[in-house]
Amino acid sequence: MCYLGFIRTISLLCAFLSWSNTQAARPTSRYNVVFVIFDDLRPAIGAYGDHLAKTPNLDKFINGGYYFTRAYSQQALCAPSRNSFLTSRRPDSLHLYDFYSYWRTSRGNFTTLPQYFKQNGYYTYGVGKVFHPGISSNNTDDYPLSWTARPFRPKSERFMNSPVCPDKMGVLRRKLICPVDLKTQPYKTLPDIESVAEAIRVIRSRGKARRPYFLALGFHKPHINFRFPSEYMQHFRVENFYNYTKDNYKPHDMPKVAWNPYTDIRSRHDMKHLNIPFPYGPIPKRQSAKLRQAYYAAVSYVDDLFGRLMQNIDLENTVVLVTSDHGWSLGEHAEWAKYSNFEVALRVPLIIRSPEFSSDGRELTRNLSVLTELVDIFPTLVDLAHLPSIPRCLNNTPMEEQLTCTEGKSLYPFIRQQSTRIVERELFALSQYPRPGRLPTKHPNSDKPKLKQIKIMGYSLRSDTFRYTLWIEFNPLDFTKDWSTTYGEELYDHRLDAMEEINLVDWPQFNNVRLDLKNKLIKAFTK
């Protein structure tokens, strides 16, 4: 009996110590959460290895956090991407591929990321472009369901696509490249400047509040038009962007359905006179270099604003996650903008800092190469805040009956155990893009088709080594797919072809790989 009593005592003591250690590892009070979303930002960041970028503030932030080098958007278009990661559901689950419907009324009353934090006692506030404005967020930025207070929209935002860019004669135009003097702009400011000022105001005002806050800040840049204070253009020499890519023409083996003719770029005043041939271009070499210069200047502009924001955040008490809604092509494949299933349109930065994972002077691996999706953000922030984890969405239950669930995975275990090898099932990143037909068109706009115009859906699977994309028949009335009717197929090997320029679909030595990835893609997108 004494021996058994001794064993029982030791067991209880071990259980208590284990519980005590677990409690000590968890925050004693809830962390604040700041979620920063850039618009159309590919990883044009110094710390991501881009030597042309001038992003000292993002570099500093990355060097103190954990960053995922293979993070991907679910659709390279603003509204569908944002609705996807803010609900942690894929575009097919939301039935949203354009700007013209609201998921709560057209699909299901799904819980959003800020709404979940609000339900768990957080003060939630949105600043700038978080949800896409308009019908896709009920013309309210999903207030009051997602937000405690009415979201902030900068007053200068309504002039974003107005003719406010002076040409050489001083006439105001709708230009694509638009460095400006702030004194000449409406309200003498720009939307992102207003948004950062408001975010800082809220952070300072909530500093002593007992109730934790969830703040989402959505930048408008580097999204076109490239309008920013003119001094940022002087940070970059146009000559450095001439040989950015060798692609001058559409690759011959790219399916025509995969092409996006960048119609929004063509429509701007400073591009119209170039008479760029539709649909394949090319844009003249000097103009291409100037577009890249302007994009990098826009990134540098919002990097400065991000630095202002970070100066006001208490990193000892705040989780910060930084990302973008999708990437942006800068002439790769002779394409521009987004609107595709290519790596450059889908890959985004994803950076996380948490007080729970400070280095304490130790050298830790902060570069995480696990395949990551934007639908992973919702469960990751929930776990980083130590709120009740959200369940996986079930395939055998109607989606509209699952109001709070995720189609992603939490990245918390990858951060927590980042110094050890994590054995997981094979991971993929899944994306998609719609088309109205097999050829690029102006009407309907094959870059941005409306739901009723969609006839083809391109489904893309990014594995550890390959990207496989299949373009199939799609019915917008009942959202059904016909996997037997295909309009294009693509296979790229990232071991030797990181820019996805050589389509291996017809290479016999890759046929087994193609069939294996095709089966996995169909299984992943079939429920």
GUVEXBA-251407 format. One record per residue (C-alpha): x, y, z; residue in one letter. Coordinates in pm, 1 decimal. Layout:
residues N
((X, Y, Z), 'a')
...
This chain:
residues 527
((0.0, 0.0, 0.0), 'm')
((282.4, 239.5, 79.8), 'c')
((440.8, 169.3, -254.6), 'y')
((109.2, 228.4, -435.9), 'l')
((53.9, 545.5, -236.6), 'g')
((400.3, 668.1, -327.0), 'f')
((334.6, 601.8, -699.6), 'i')
((-0.8, 780.7, -677.9), 'r')
((162.7, 1082.3, -511.3), 't')
((436.9, 1098.6, -775.1), 'i')
((176.5, 1075.3, -1054.0), 's')
((-28.2, 1358.8, -906.9), 'l')
((284.5, 1569.6, -863.7), 'l')
((389.5, 1511.1, -1227.0), 'c')
((41.2, 1600.4, -1350.3), 'a')
((45.9, 1920.6, -1145.4), 'f')
((391.2, 2018.7, -1274.8), 'l')
((282.8, 1948.0, -1631.9), 's')
((-28.8, 2162.8, -1584.4), 'w')
((178.4, 2438.0, -1422.8), 's')
((425.7, 2442.5, -1712.3), 'n')
((141.8, 2456.7, -1964.0), 't')
((-17.3, 2746.8, -1782.5), 'q')
((316.3, 2927.2, -1758.6), 'a')
((366.8, 2890.7, -2133.8), 'a')
((32.0, 3057.2, -2203.6), 'r')
((-22.4, 3433.5, -2179.1), 'p')
((-158.9, 3547.1, -1845.0), 't')
((-386.7, 3795.8, -2022.9), 's')
((-521.4, 3809.5, -2371.9), 'r')
((-300.4, 3954.3, -2640.4), 'y')
((-415.3, 4234.9, -2863.6), 'n')
((-418.6, 4143.0, -3232.6), 'v')
((-324.1, 4362.8, -3529.5), 'v')
((-393.6, 4224.3, -3876.2), 'f')
((-229.1, 4418.2, -4161.3), 'v')
((-338.5, 4357.4, -4521.6), 'i')
((-157.6, 4507.2, -4818.3), 'f')
((-330.1, 4522.4, -5155.6), 'd')
((-166.9, 4347.4, -5455.2), 'd')
((165.7, 4301.9, -5275.5), 'l')
((384.2, 4024.1, -5409.6), 'r')
((690.6, 3946.8, -5192.2), 'p')
((877.7, 4250.0, -5330.6), 'a')
((1047.4, 4281.4, -4992.3), 'i')
((1416.8, 4292.2, -4913.7), 'g')
((1401.2, 4025.0, -4643.4), 'a')
((1226.6, 3793.7, -4889.1), 'y')
((1531.9, 3816.8, -5112.9), 'g')
((1422.8, 4091.9, -5352.0), 'd')
((1738.4, 4299.5, -5399.2), 'h')
((1558.6, 4579.9, -5582.8), 'l')
((1314.3, 4640.9, -5297.2), 'a')
((1362.5, 4917.3, -5041.3), 'k')
((1154.0, 4803.7, -4747.2), 't')
((1352.0, 4867.3, -4426.9), 'p')
((1046.6, 4860.9, -4201.3), 'n')
((906.8, 4532.5, -4328.8), 'l')
((1260.9, 4389.5, -4322.3), 'd')
((1297.9, 4484.7, -3956.8), 'k')
((959.1, 4337.0, -3873.5), 'f')
((1039.7, 4012.5, -4055.9), 'i')
((1374.9, 3978.3, -3881.5), 'n')
((1196.4, 3975.1, -3546.6), 'g')
((920.1, 3735.6, -3647.9), 'g')
((842.4, 3426.0, -3849.7), 'y')
((777.8, 3445.9, -4220.7), 'y')
((632.1, 3192.8, -4458.5), 'f')
((802.1, 3185.5, -4797.0), 't')
((535.9, 2981.6, -4975.3), 'r')
((203.6, 3140.2, -4888.1), 'a')
((-71.1, 3155.7, -5150.6), 'y')
((-398.9, 3333.4, -5215.8), 's')
((-708.0, 3130.9, -5308.0), 'q')
((-802.3, 3364.2, -5596.2), 'q')
((-602.5, 3650.3, -5746.2), 'a')
((-882.1, 3907.1, -5722.4), 'l')
((-950.6, 4141.9, -5430.9), 'c')
((-1307.3, 4067.0, -5320.2), 'a')
((-1304.1, 3687.0, -5358.9), 'p')
((-966.8, 3661.0, -5187.7), 's')
((-1068.7, 3877.2, -4892.3), 'r')
((-1402.2, 3704.6, -4844.6), 'n')
((-1214.9, 3374.9, -4856.7), 's')
((-952.9, 3445.4, -4590.2), 'f')
((-1188.9, 3645.4, -4369.0), 'l')
((-1426.9, 3345.8, -4352.5), 't')
((-1154.8, 3078.6, -4393.3), 's')
((-1349.0, 2923.3, -4681.8), 'r')
((-1250.5, 2870.8, -5041.8), 'r')
((-1418.8, 3060.3, -5327.5), 'p')
((-1605.4, 2744.6, -5431.6), 'd')
((-1749.5, 2714.1, -5080.5), 's')
((-1858.4, 3078.9, -5081.1), 'l')
((-1975.8, 3073.6, -5446.0), 'h')
((-1802.8, 3410.5, -5477.1), 'l')
((-1569.0, 3483.1, -5768.0), 'y')
((-1651.4, 3847.4, -5842.6), 'd')
((-1753.4, 4168.7, -5663.4), 'f')
((-2129.9, 4142.7, -5684.4), 'y')
((-2275.2, 3926.2, -5406.4), 's')
((-2271.9, 3906.6, -5026.5), 'y')
((-2202.0, 3565.3, -4882.3), 'w')
((-2445.9, 3600.7, -4589.7), 'r')
((-2742.2, 3640.0, -4823.7), 't')
((-2626.3, 3433.1, -5121.0), 's')
((-2459.8, 3138.4, -4946.6), 'r')
((-2466.6, 3124.4, -4566.0), 'g')
((-2436.0, 3331.1, -4250.3), 'n')
((-2070.3, 3236.5, -4204.5), 'f')
((-1866.8, 3372.1, -3914.6), 't')
((-1579.7, 3603.6, -4006.4), 't')
((-1239.3, 3638.5, -3841.5), 'l')
((-1316.3, 3972.6, -3668.6), 'p')
((-1664.7, 3849.4, -3578.4), 'q')
((-1515.5, 3549.9, -3396.9), 'y')
((-1286.8, 3774.7, -3195.0), 'f')
((-1582.6, 4000.4, -3118.2), 'k')
((-1784.7, 3701.6, -2997.1), 'q')
((-1494.9, 3614.5, -2767.9), 'n')
((-1484.7, 3950.3, -2591.9), 'g')
((-1257.5, 4156.6, -2817.1), 'y')
((-1314.6, 4512.4, -2929.4), 'y')
((-1294.1, 4482.7, -3309.7), 't')
((-1228.3, 4768.5, -3549.2), 'y')
((-1152.6, 4783.8, -3921.6), 'g')
((-951.3, 5059.1, -4088.0), 'v')
((-916.6, 5108.4, -4463.7), 'g')
((-961.8, 4826.6, -4713.7), 'k')
((-1020.5, 4511.2, -4510.0), 'v')
((-1334.8, 4371.2, -4667.2), 'f')
((-1368.5, 4479.6, -5026.8), 'h')
((-1608.1, 4777.2, -5031.9), 'p')
((-1944.4, 4747.3, -5203.8), 'g')
((-2197.3, 4468.6, -5242.1), 'i')
((-1947.4, 4194.8, -5150.9), 's')
((-1948.3, 4324.9, -4790.9), 's')
((-2311.8, 4447.2, -4789.8), 'n')
((-2199.7, 4809.4, -4848.1), 'n')
((-2120.2, 4818.7, -4474.6), 't')
((-1783.1, 4639.8, -4447.9), 'd')
((-1991.7, 4373.7, -4272.0), 'd')
((-2080.1, 4606.3, -3984.7), 'y')
((-2211.4, 4549.3, -3718.2), 'p')
((-2163.2, 4171.7, -3734.8), 'l')
((-1785.1, 4182.8, -3771.4), 's')
((-1702.2, 4508.6, -3597.3), 'w')
((-1769.9, 4663.9, -3257.7), 't')
((-1757.6, 5016.1, -3404.0), 'a')
((-1832.8, 5134.7, -3755.6), 'r')
((-1523.7, 5073.5, -3973.5), 'p')
((-1311.9, 5366.0, -4086.1), 'f')
((-1300.1, 5451.1, -4455.0), 'r')
((-1063.3, 5737.0, -4547.1), 'p')
((-1244.4, 6038.5, -4687.9), 'k')
((-994.8, 6070.3, -4975.6), 's')
((-1071.4, 5713.2, -5081.8), 'e')
((-1353.1, 5822.4, -5313.5), 'r')
((-1100.4, 5996.1, -5537.8), 'f')
((-886.4, 5686.6, -5589.5), 'm')
((-996.1, 5638.2, -5950.4), 'n')
((-1081.0, 5998.2, -6027.8), 's')
((-877.5, 6213.6, -6268.0), 'p')
((-640.8, 6355.4, -6004.9), 'v')
((-306.9, 6289.0, -6176.9), 'c')
((-165.8, 6585.8, -6371.3), 'p')
((-16.3, 6523.2, -6714.8), 'd')
((268.7, 6726.4, -6864.2), 'k')
((26.3, 7008.4, -6943.6), 'm')
((-119.8, 7009.8, -6593.1), 'g')
((-449.3, 6854.4, -6703.1), 'v')
((-588.8, 6607.1, -6447.9), 'l')
((-613.6, 6255.0, -6586.9), 'r')
((-683.2, 5893.8, -6483.1), 'r')
((-321.1, 5786.9, -6509.5), 'k')
((-159.7, 5459.3, -6417.4), 'l')
((172.2, 5606.8, -6299.0), 'i')
((82.0, 5895.7, -6073.1), 'c')
((349.1, 6035.4, -5833.9), 'p')
((195.8, 6344.4, -5673.9), 'v')
((253.5, 6642.9, -5450.8), 'd')
((19.1, 6596.6, -5154.7), 'l')
((-72.6, 6965.9, -5158.0), 'k')
((-242.4, 6914.5, -5495.7), 't')
((-453.7, 6616.7, -5385.7), 'q')
((-808.7, 6616.8, -5248.6), 'p')
((-793.4, 6697.8, -4875.8), 'y')
((-413.7, 6726.9, -4922.7), 'k')
((-364.0, 6363.4, -4829.0), 't')
((-393.8, 6006.5, -4957.1), 'l')
((-609.5, 5717.3, -4828.3), 'p')
((-330.0, 5510.9, -4673.4), 'd')
((-194.1, 5811.9, -4486.2), 'i')
((-539.5, 5868.3, -4338.1), 'e')
((-578.7, 5499.5, -4250.3), 's')
((-248.1, 5474.4, -4064.8), 'v')
((-325.9, 5789.4, -3867.0), 'a')
((-660.5, 5640.8, -3764.7), 'e')
((-505.0, 5305.5, -3673.2), 'a')
((-248.4, 5479.7, -3453.4), 'i')
((-523.5, 5682.4, -3286.9), 'r')
((-715.5, 5366.5, -3201.4), 'v')
((-407.5, 5182.0, -3072.7), 'i')
((-322.4, 5471.7, -2843.5), 'r')
((-679.3, 5507.3, -2719.8), 's')
((-708.9, 5135.1, -2644.0), 'r')
((-370.2, 5116.9, -2472.4), 'g')
((-505.8, 5127.8, -2117.6), 'k')
((-835.3, 4951.4, -2183.6), 'a')
((-888.0, 4619.7, -2007.4), 'r')
((-1070.8, 4478.0, -2306.2), 'r')
((-827.6, 4345.7, -2570.6), 'p')
((-865.6, 4469.8, -2925.1), 'y')
((-856.3, 4318.2, -3272.5), 'f')
((-752.7, 4584.6, -3522.5), 'l')
((-745.8, 4516.4, -3897.1), 'a')
((-569.2, 4770.9, -4117.1), 'l')
((-607.7, 4741.4, -4493.2), 'g')
((-367.8, 4940.1, -4713.2), 'f')
((-482.1, 5041.1, -5061.7), 'h')
((-135.7, 5020.3, -5213.9), 'k')
((55.0, 4904.8, -5408.0), 'p')
((-271.9, 4846.9, -5599.3), 'h')
((-304.6, 5059.2, -5912.6), 'i')
((-313.0, 5338.2, -5980.9), 'n')
((41.9, 5400.3, -5864.1), 'f')
((-38.9, 5719.3, -5674.6), 'r')
((197.8, 5813.8, -5394.1), 'f')
((415.7, 6110.6, -5287.8), 'p')
((652.2, 6183.6, -5574.1), 's')
((972.1, 6150.8, -5368.2), 'e')
((932.7, 5770.5, -5361.8), 'y')
((982.9, 5751.9, -5737.2), 'm')
((1327.5, 5903.3, -5686.7), 'q')
((1435.8, 5606.0, -5474.8), 'h')
((1456.4, 5387.1, -5785.6), 'f')
((1637.7, 5419.8, -6118.1), 'r')
((1427.1, 5311.4, -6412.9), 'v')
((1733.8, 5155.8, -6575.6), 'e')
((1740.4, 4889.8, -6303.1), 'n')
((1408.3, 4750.5, -6424.7), 'f')
((1480.0, 4700.3, -6795.2), 'y')
((1602.5, 4342.3, -6757.0), 'n')
((1364.1, 4245.1, -6477.7), 'y')
((1237.0, 3957.8, -6691.4), 't')
((1324.4, 3835.6, -7038.6), 'k')
((961.2, 3764.2, -7122.3), 'd')
((841.3, 3983.9, -7406.9), 'n')
((576.7, 3755.6, -7552.5), 'y')
((325.0, 3496.3, -7436.3), 'k')
((491.6, 3154.0, -7396.9), 'p')
((389.5, 2939.3, -7693.5), 'h')
((282.6, 2645.9, -7477.1), 'd')
((63.3, 2850.4, -7239.8), 'm')
((-307.5, 2769.4, -7296.2), 'p')
((-488.0, 3075.9, -7426.8), 'k')
((-748.4, 3041.1, -7152.1), 'v')
((-472.4, 3102.5, -6896.2), 'a')
((-388.1, 3446.2, -7037.2), 'w')
((-504.5, 3768.2, -6871.6), 'n')
((-497.4, 4070.8, -7106.8), 'p')
((-459.9, 4330.0, -6823.4), 'y')
((-754.9, 4540.5, -6943.9), 't')
((-749.8, 4774.0, -6642.3), 'd')
((-392.5, 4877.1, -6718.9), 'i')
((-472.4, 4937.1, -7086.0), 'r')
((-760.0, 5169.8, -6994.8), 's')
((-547.9, 5430.1, -6814.4), 'r')
((-478.4, 5761.5, -6987.8), 'h')
((-100.1, 5723.0, -6998.8), 'd')
((-130.4, 5373.7, -7150.4), 'm')
((-397.2, 5428.1, -7417.2), 'k')
((-173.2, 5615.6, -7659.5), 'h')
((69.5, 5320.7, -7670.1), 'l')
((-186.3, 5120.3, -7870.8), 'n')
((-80.5, 4793.2, -7712.3), 'i')
((-205.2, 4506.3, -7932.8), 'p')
((-490.7, 4311.6, -7775.3), 'f')
((-472.9, 4061.6, -7616.2), 'p')
((-104.1, 3967.9, -7599.0), 'y')
((77.6, 4298.6, -7621.2), 'g')
((362.1, 4346.6, -7556.9), 'p')
((402.0, 4667.0, -7357.2), 'i')
((706.7, 4861.5, -7487.5), 'p')
((1026.7, 4792.7, -7297.2), 'k')
((1073.2, 5140.7, -7148.4), 'r')
((710.7, 5161.2, -7037.3), 'q')
((745.8, 4817.7, -6877.6), 's')
((1046.9, 4940.3, -6681.3), 'a')
((856.7, 5250.9, -6569.2), 'k')
((565.0, 5037.1, -6449.7), 'l')
((799.7, 4825.2, -6239.9), 'r')
((970.0, 5134.1, -6102.9), 'q')
((631.6, 5274.6, -6000.3), 'a')
((523.3, 4947.0, -5838.5), 'y')
((839.7, 4932.4, -5626.7), 'y')
((797.8, 5299.9, -5535.7), 'a')
((441.4, 5226.5, -5420.2), 'a')
((572.0, 4940.1, -5206.8), 'v')
((834.9, 5168.9, -5054.4), 's')
((562.6, 5424.5, -4977.3), 'y')
((346.4, 5180.1, -4780.6), 'v')
((657.4, 5036.2, -4613.9), 'd')
((718.4, 5380.5, -4463.2), 'd')
((358.4, 5396.7, -4343.7), 'l')
((390.3, 5048.0, -4197.6), 'f')
((694.6, 5170.1, -4005.1), 'g')
((488.5, 5453.6, -3853.3), 'r')
((227.7, 5201.6, -3743.4), 'l')
((481.1, 4967.7, -3582.2), 'm')
((631.1, 5249.9, -3375.6), 'q')
((300.9, 5262.2, -3186.9), 'n')
((244.9, 4890.2, -3125.8), 'i')
((343.7, 4723.7, -2799.2), 'd')
((498.2, 4402.5, -2930.9), 'l')
((518.8, 4259.5, -2579.8), 'e')
((140.0, 4243.0, -2569.3), 'n')
((33.5, 4222.2, -2933.3), 't')
((16.1, 3955.2, -3202.1), 'v')
((79.6, 4105.4, -3545.9), 'v')
((13.2, 3927.7, -3875.8), 'l')
((102.5, 4089.7, -4209.0), 'v')
((-0.2, 3966.4, -4553.1), 't')
((-154.1, 4064.2, -4889.8), 's')
((-471.7, 3958.4, -5068.5), 'd')
((-270.7, 3823.9, -5367.9), 'h')
((35.1, 3894.0, -5577.4), 'g')
((93.4, 4092.9, -5896.8), 'w')
((268.3, 4015.9, -6224.1), 's')
((537.5, 4257.1, -6343.6), 'l')
((582.4, 4126.4, -6695.4), 'g')
((641.4, 3759.6, -6624.0), 'e')
((497.1, 3563.2, -6919.8), 'h')
((459.6, 3914.0, -7073.1), 'a')
((153.6, 3949.1, -6845.9), 'e')
((67.0, 4223.9, -6600.1), 'w')
((-154.9, 4265.6, -6294.0), 'a')
((-316.0, 3961.0, -6130.5), 'k')
((-613.8, 3764.4, -6273.1), 'y')
((-430.7, 3434.0, -6318.9), 's')
((-323.8, 3108.9, -6155.5), 'n')
((48.2, 3175.2, -6189.8), 'f')
((289.3, 3185.5, -5897.3), 'e')
((349.3, 3561.0, -5932.1), 'v')
((-24.8, 3632.7, -5906.4), 'a')
((-89.0, 3401.3, -5611.5), 'l')
((220.9, 3410.3, -5390.7), 'r')
((211.3, 3660.9, -5104.9), 'v')
((415.7, 3756.5, -4799.5), 'p')
((291.7, 3615.7, -4469.6), 'l')
((469.4, 3733.5, -4154.6), 'i')
((380.5, 3671.9, -3789.7), 'i')
((510.6, 3815.9, -3464.7), 'r')
((383.5, 3706.1, -3126.3), 's')
((500.4, 3782.0, -2770.2), 'p')
((471.7, 3409.8, -2705.5), 'e')
((755.2, 3333.8, -2946.9), 'f')
((1022.4, 3589.4, -2871.2), 's')
((1373.0, 3460.5, -2936.6), 's')
((1519.5, 3549.2, -2593.4), 'd')
((1852.7, 3596.3, -2766.4), 'g')
((1848.2, 3249.1, -2924.2), 'r')
((1906.3, 3196.4, -3293.2), 'e')
((1588.5, 3036.5, -3429.0), 'l')
((1483.6, 2948.4, -3781.6), 't')
((1237.9, 3219.1, -3876.2), 'r')
((1208.2, 3129.8, -4243.4), 'n')
((931.2, 2867.4, -4269.5), 'l')
((884.9, 2699.7, -4608.0), 's')
((570.7, 2500.1, -4531.6), 'v')
((305.3, 2540.4, -4801.6), 'l')
((58.5, 2791.3, -4663.8), 't')
((-275.2, 2936.6, -4776.3), 'e')
((-457.5, 3252.9, -4680.7), 'l')
((-744.9, 3039.3, -4546.5), 'v')
((-492.8, 2942.2, -4275.4), 'd')
((-494.3, 3293.4, -4127.3), 'i')
((-825.7, 3266.9, -3938.2), 'f')
((-739.9, 2951.2, -3736.5), 'p')
((-382.3, 3069.6, -3687.0), 't')
((-478.3, 3402.2, -3527.4), 'l')
((-738.5, 3226.6, -3312.9), 'v')
((-472.4, 2988.3, -3179.2), 'd')
((-214.3, 3263.1, -3133.0), 'l')
((-469.7, 3449.9, -2919.0), 'a')
((-550.6, 3124.9, -2732.1), 'h')
((-920.3, 3145.7, -2809.6), 'l')
((-1120.4, 2824.4, -2854.5), 'p')
((-990.8, 2665.8, -3175.6), 's')
((-1234.2, 2655.2, -3465.1), 'i')
((-1319.7, 2314.8, -3615.7), 'p')
((-1245.5, 2195.6, -3966.4), 'r')
((-1534.4, 2220.9, -4211.6), 'c')
((-1685.5, 1876.8, -4272.6), 'l')
((-1727.4, 1743.4, -4624.8), 'n')
((-2030.4, 1532.2, -4533.0), 'n')
((-2225.3, 1826.4, -4389.1), 't')
((-2381.8, 2105.8, -4599.9), 'p')
((-2159.8, 2413.4, -4587.0), 'm')
((-2451.2, 2644.4, -4500.7), 'e')
((-2506.6, 2444.1, -4180.8), 'e')
((-2148.7, 2503.2, -4064.1), 'q')
((-2144.0, 2866.4, -3957.2), 'l')
((-1804.3, 2863.4, -3785.1), 't')
((-1541.6, 2637.8, -3937.8), 'c')
((-1220.9, 2650.2, -4140.1), 't')
((-1103.1, 2499.3, -4465.2), 'e')
((-749.5, 2591.8, -4370.7), 'g')
((-503.3, 2477.3, -4107.1), 'k')
((-356.2, 2656.5, -3809.0), 's')
((6.1, 2759.1, -3851.8), 'l')
((48.8, 2776.3, -3473.9), 'y')
((208.7, 2427.8, -3450.9), 'p')
((461.3, 2517.4, -3721.5), 'f')
((568.2, 2824.8, -3526.6), 'i')
((562.8, 2656.2, -3186.0), 'r')
((769.6, 2360.4, -3306.0), 'q')
((961.0, 2542.3, -3575.8), 'q')
((1302.2, 2423.6, -3452.7), 's')
((1206.4, 2057.2, -3498.4), 't')
((1102.1, 1855.8, -3798.8), 'r')
((723.6, 1840.1, -3820.0), 'i')
((587.8, 1525.5, -3979.8), 'v')
((259.3, 1614.2, -4153.1), 'e')
((46.8, 1481.9, -4433.6), 'r')
((147.1, 1611.0, -4772.6), 'e')
((40.1, 1973.1, -4798.7), 'l')
((-93.4, 2157.8, -5101.6), 'f')
((-193.5, 2514.9, -5175.1), 'a')
((-516.1, 2536.7, -5375.2), 'l')
((-624.3, 2829.8, -5591.0), 's')
((-863.1, 2901.8, -5876.1), 'q')
((-960.0, 3158.3, -6137.7), 'y')
((-1271.3, 3195.5, -6358.8), 'p')
((-1295.0, 3276.7, -6729.1), 'r')
((-1593.4, 3361.4, -6952.6), 'p')
((-1447.5, 3165.5, -7245.6), 'g')
((-1142.6, 2992.1, -7383.4), 'r')
((-998.2, 3309.4, -7541.2), 'l')
((-907.4, 3648.4, -7387.9), 'p')
((-1185.9, 3901.7, -7448.6), 't')
((-1273.1, 4263.8, -7371.3), 'k')
((-1649.5, 4198.2, -7355.6), 'h')
((-1706.6, 4010.0, -7136.1), 'p')
((-1393.3, 4108.0, -6951.8), 'n')
((-1193.3, 3786.0, -6926.8), 's')
((-987.3, 3935.7, -6642.1), 'd')
((-1292.2, 4000.1, -6424.3), 'k')
((-1596.3, 3802.5, -6542.8), 'p')
((-1921.9, 3837.4, -6353.3), 'k')
((-2070.3, 3521.3, -6206.0), 'l')
((-2329.4, 3466.6, -6479.7), 'k')
((-2056.9, 3501.6, -6745.4), 'q')
((-1828.9, 3230.6, -6605.1), 'i')
((-1807.4, 2925.9, -6830.5), 'k')
((-1462.3, 2793.4, -6737.7), 'i')
((-1284.4, 2754.9, -6404.2), 'm')
((-911.3, 2708.4, -6372.3), 'g')
((-817.7, 2499.9, -6068.9), 'y')
((-456.5, 2506.7, -5953.2), 's')
((-261.4, 2291.3, -5708.5), 'l')
((80.6, 2396.9, -5579.8), 'r')
((274.1, 2102.3, -5439.9), 's')
((618.9, 2102.5, -5288.7), 'd')
((775.6, 2074.4, -5634.4), 't')
((514.1, 2138.0, -5900.9), 'f')
((226.6, 2362.7, -5999.1), 'r')
((-53.3, 2183.1, -6180.7), 'y')
((-350.6, 2373.6, -6330.1), 't')
((-657.0, 2236.1, -6506.7), 'l')
((-914.3, 2452.7, -6688.7), 'w')
((-1256.4, 2283.9, -6700.2), 'i')
((-1620.4, 2353.9, -6782.8), 'e')
((-1809.1, 2532.2, -6504.2), 'f')
((-2182.6, 2603.3, -6463.3), 'n')
((-2249.1, 2934.7, -6279.9), 'p')
((-2616.7, 2848.8, -6224.5), 'l')
((-2562.2, 2548.7, -6000.2), 'd')
((-2183.1, 2575.0, -5940.9), 'f')
((-2115.8, 2231.4, -6087.9), 't')
((-1793.5, 2124.8, -6258.0), 'k')
((-1738.1, 1895.6, -6553.7), 'd')
((-1393.6, 1745.8, -6507.8), 'w')
((-1420.8, 1563.8, -6840.4), 's')
((-1446.2, 1884.4, -7045.7), 't')
((-1111.0, 2059.4, -7036.8), 't')
((-989.6, 2377.7, -7206.0), 'y')
((-628.2, 2381.7, -7092.6), 'g')
((-376.4, 2202.0, -6875.9), 'e')
((-48.4, 2322.6, -6724.8), 'e')
((238.3, 2160.4, -6534.9), 'l')
((546.1, 2349.7, -6411.2), 'y')
((845.4, 2205.8, -6226.8), 'd')
((971.1, 2454.7, -5966.7), 'h')
((1299.8, 2274.4, -5920.1), 'r')
((1425.4, 2412.7, -6252.5), 'l')
((1152.5, 2653.8, -6361.9), 'd')
((1057.6, 2884.3, -6075.6), 'a')
((902.1, 3135.3, -6318.8), 'm')
((665.6, 2873.1, -6465.7), 'e')
((767.0, 2930.0, -6827.1), 'e')
((791.2, 2569.7, -6956.3), 'i')
((462.5, 2379.0, -6965.3), 'n')
((546.1, 2009.1, -6918.5), 'l')
((198.3, 1869.4, -6981.9), 'v')
((294.9, 1706.8, -7312.5), 'd')
((633.0, 1576.6, -7196.4), 'w')
((599.2, 1196.0, -7170.4), 'p')
((855.4, 1167.1, -6890.5), 'q')
((624.4, 1378.6, -6668.0), 'f')
((302.6, 1193.4, -6753.1), 'n')
((289.4, 997.5, -6426.9), 'n')
((344.8, 1316.5, -6228.4), 'v')
((71.2, 1490.2, -6428.0), 'r')
((-181.8, 1212.4, -6368.2), 'l')
((-99.4, 1192.5, -5997.2), 'd')
((-142.0, 1568.9, -5948.7), 'l')
((-458.4, 1571.8, -6159.9), 'k')
((-615.9, 1306.3, -5937.8), 'n')
((-515.1, 1495.6, -5625.3), 'k')
((-650.9, 1823.0, -5761.1), 'l')
((-986.6, 1669.4, -5855.5), 'i')
((-1014.4, 1506.0, -5514.3), 'k')
((-926.9, 1831.6, -5336.3), 'a')
((-1190.7, 2032.5, -5524.0), 'f')
((-1464.5, 1766.3, -5516.2), 't')
((-1690.9, 1755.1, -5211.7), 'k')
